[in-house]
Amino acid sequence: MISYPRWKIVLVAIVLLAAILLALPNLFGEENALQLARDRAAVQEADRSSVAQLLKDKGVAVDGAFLDQGRLTLRFADKQDQLKARDLIALTQASRVPEWMRNIGLNPLKLGLDLRGGVYLVYQVDVQGAVKQQLDHREQDFRASLRNARVPYQDVTVDYALNRVRVLFRDADSFDKGKAAILADSRSLKFTDTTVNGAPALELVLTPQEIKERQDYAVQQNIVILRNRLNSPELAVSEPQVARQGVDQIAIQLPGLQNSAEVKKILGKTATLEFRMVDESNNPIEAAATGHIPLGSKLYYSRDKQPVLLKRDVVVTGDQLTDASFQPNTQDGPAVSVGLDSRGAAKMFKNTSENLGHLMAVVFIDRSREKNAQGVEVDRVTEEVINRATIRGVFSNNFQITGVNPIEGRELALLLRAGGLAAPLTPVEERAIGPSLGQDNIDKGVNAMVFGMLAAFIFMGIYYKVFGLIADVVLVANVVLLTALLSLVGAALTLPGIAAVVLTVGMAVDANILIYERIREELRNGVSPRAAIAAGFERAFSAIADSNVTAFIAGLVLWLFGTGAVRGFAVVLVLGIATSMFTSLMGSRALVQLVYGGKRKVDHLAI
Amino acid sequence: MEFFHKVTRFPFMNTRKVWYGLSAILIIGSLSLVAARGLNLGIDFTGGVVVETNFPQAPNIETLRGALAKAGMTGAQVQSFGSSRDIRVRLPPDVNVKGEQIGSRILDIFTAVDPGVKLQSSTIVGPQVGQELFVKGAWALFATLVLILIYVLMRFTPKLALGAIFAVLHDPICVLGFFAVSQMTFDLTAISAILAVIGYSLNDTVIVFDRIRERARTARKLTIAQVIDESINQTLSRTLMTKLVTLLVVLALLIFGGETLHSFSAALVIGIVAGTYSSIYISAALALDLGLRTDDLLERKHTKPEEVDGLP
C-alpha cells in the first residue's frame, strides 16, 4: 500500500462536497421578477398576500412571491406579466435557485456590471468644499452666540485659504464678553487672541487634524446620503452599491440600469432649504438698487426676481430636517411637509413664539458645478426665496412648505429626506454597459473558458495518461472549488475575473506537471513506482509553494491597488491560486491513492 | 507520450553571452520603441469618452465621421472593432461637451444615419482620474517587484535573488515593446496582465533555483556553472510543459475572449513567452556572473537546514 493518511482523503472529499453544494446555485438561471420595498420599513407578510391578491385581481399571473431581507420579490413566467406589474416598482432579475437552497444561505455568484449590464459611476468629493462649509457653520455659530449674549461686534470674517474664522470686536470690554459667550457655546474649540488693525479679535484656525477629520466625515456622510437617495422609491434603482474609493472618491454601481441621466441628476444635487426671518425694517428695493446692504441682512431674490432682504442668522437649516414628504394637493397647492430634529424643533419653536405676526422666508439653495466660458469648473450657487409667510401660530417639529411646483416638490422631498451632501460631488468616471454587451461578454468568457480547459484536458490526458486524467478531474474540482469560494465571499464575477479563472486553470495544471515530471524523473533514476509517487508529491511541494507565492503576491497587490474590473481579476487570481494548490497537492494525491493505493504491487505507472 | 525522455545537455552557461546579447537587443529595442512610437494609451489613462455602438448593417465610417463633425465633435476618432457593424467613437477629454449627455448625443447623431443603431457601452473618464490610474498602475508594478524581491531574498541567497529580479524585469519590458510595435490599446487590464506575468514568470525561475540549491548540496564535485547547467536541463521539460499548457489556455482567451480581453490576453501571451525565456537563459546566468559560488548555497544548509525541502 502506498501510504497516504485516510483522513486526508476524507478531508478532500468533504471539502469537495461542500464546494459542489456552494457552487450549485450557479446552475440555475434568472427569470423575470419585480422587487418591492417599503420606503423605510420592512415589507411584511401581510403585504405579500395583499400584493399577490391585487395582481391576481388584475389578471397578472404571478409565479411566486417571497420575502427576503425586508423586500418582496415577485416572479413571473411571462415577460408581459412582469411589465404589467412594474408600475410601482423596479425591474430586477431574481435567481431561480430553489427555496430550500436559499434558506440555507446558498446563492449564486454575483455578476459584475460588465457581465450583467449597468452603470458604474465614480464621483470626486470636493473635500475642500466640506472644509469651507465647516468654516461657514462656525461663522454662523459665532454670530448667534454673540447675538444671544447681546455683545456688540464689528464683524465675523472667514478666510478659506487659511482655514480661519475671525471675530472682530470694537474694544477690549466687548472682546472679553464676546469671548466668554463664544466659549460657552463652543467649548471644544481652541481660540487665539489677536489684534487686527488695533482692534481686539478672536481667531479660530482649523488644525490639519481637524481638516482631515472633516474631509473624512464629508466622504462618509456623502456615501450615506447617496445610499439614501438611491434607495428612495422615487428612483427605483435595484441593488445599488455605494463604496468609498481611495481617499476622496465614491464609486457607485447600478446594475441593470439603462438610462443613468435621471439618477445622475439626483445624485449630484445639493439642493437644501434654509429658514430665515425677513428683515422688515429695511427696504429691499432700495438695497438692491444702491448695493448698500444693511448690516446683519443679506439680499436674496424671490422666484419672480423681486429683491428680498433676509436676516443673516439662519433659523433652521436643511440638515436639521428629519423627514420630508411631498403633498401634491393641499389647500395651498402642492407642498412639502417636513419634520425637524429636536434641535431644529426647539429653535423653530423659540423663533415662532418670539416672532408671531412677522414674516419668515424659505430659501431654496442649489449648488451645481459647471464649466464657465474659459472651461474652468466653477461652483454655481442658486439661492432663491421660494416662500414668505407670516407666522400665524407657534410650531416646532412639523409643518408644511408651500410655493413649490409639483416636479420640484417631489425632488425636494427626496433630497431633504435623504439629507444634504456634506460636500459637493463631481462625476469623474462613468462606465455604462448595455445588457446585450453583457450577455455577449458572458458568452465569450464562457467560450474561452471551455476551449481553454478542453485544450488543457486533452493535452494532459495524452501526455500523462492516467495521471493526466487524474489531473483533469482535479482541474474540474478546482473550478468547482473556486466557484464555491467566490460565491461564499460574495465577490462579483467580471470578465477579467473569468479570464483569471482561465489563467488559474493554466496555473493549476502547472502544479500537476511539476509533480508528474518529478515522478518521471524518480522513475528514470530507478526508484520503485510507489517511492516515485511519494517522492514526486513530497519533493515538488516546496517548488509549488514557492512558485505560487510570487503569483500570489502579484495578485494581492492588484487586489489592493485595483478598482472595478481589475479588482475582479485580482480576487479570482488570489483565490484561484489557493484552490489550485489545495486541489493539486491534496486532491490529486488522494486520487492517485485511490487508483494505485489499493493494489498490493505496482509494477508500472501509466505516466 | 514524452517529449524529453532523456535529460538534455544544453550548455546554457557557456553560451550565456549570446543570450545576454539577445536580451539586450530585446530590452533596448523595446525601450526605444516605447520612446519613439509611444504606447497607444487607452481611455483609462488618457481620460476622455469612448462610446461603442452596434449597427444592424455595416455603416460607412466616413459618413459617421462627417455627421459627428457637423455636430461639432471634431476630435472624434471613429473606427470599427470586432466586426464592421460595431463602431467605436473616442473623444479626447477636453472636448467642450458635457460628459453626461455624450452617449445619448452620439447615439442621436448615429440614429439619423441609421435608425437601427444600438448603444453598447459608454465610458467617460475624467483626465485627472486617468492620470491617477496611471500612477496607481505604476505603483502597483513597483510594489509587486519590491515584495517579490523581498520574498526571493528570504528564500534564496542575495545573488540568486538579484538574478531572478533582473530576469523578471525583462518580461514587462518585452510586453511594453510589443504594445509599442502593435499599437494595441494599453489599458488597465494590460497592466493587470503584466503584474500577473511578473508573478507567474518567477515560477520557473524559482523551480530552477530550487534545483540548483538541491544539486549544489548533493553534487559537490561539480563547478557551480556545471550545477546550474545540469539543473536547468533537468527542469527543462517541466518548465516548457507548464508554460506550454498555460499558453494553450491563454491562447483560448485571446481567440475567444473577444475585444474586451484582447490587450489583456495578448500581454499574457507575450509575457509568458518572455518569462519562460528569461527564466531559462537569463536568471541563473546573471546569478553566476554576480559571483554565485557553491559555498553560497551550502552556508544556508548549516544555518537553516529545514528549508531544504519542507516548507509548511
Interface residues (C-beta under 8 A of the other chain):
Chain A: D114 V122 Q124 G246 A261 K264 K371 G375 T426 P427 V428 E429 E430 R431 A432 I433 G434 S436 L437 D440 N441 K444 G445 N447 A448 M449 F451 G452 M453 A455 A456 F459 M460 I462 Y463 L495 P496 A499 V502 L503 V505 G506 M507 V509 D510 I513 L514 E517 R518 R520 E521 R524 E538 R539 F541 S542 A543 A545 D546 S547 N548 V549 T550 A551 F552 I553 A554 G555 V557 L558 L560 F561 G562 A565 V566 F569 A570 L573
Chain B: M1 E2 V7 E52 N54 D94 N96 K98 G99 E100 Q101 G103 S104 K118 L119 Q120 S121 S122 T123 I124 V125 G126 Q128 V129 E132 K136 G137 W139 A140 A143 T144 L147 I148 Y151 V152 R155 L188 T189 I191 S192 L195 A196 I198 G199 Y200 L202 N203 D204 V206 I207 D210 Q234 S237 R238 M241 T242 L244 V245 T246 L247 L248 V249 V250 L251 A252 L253 I255 F256 G257 G258 T260 L261 F264 S265 L268 D309 G310 L311
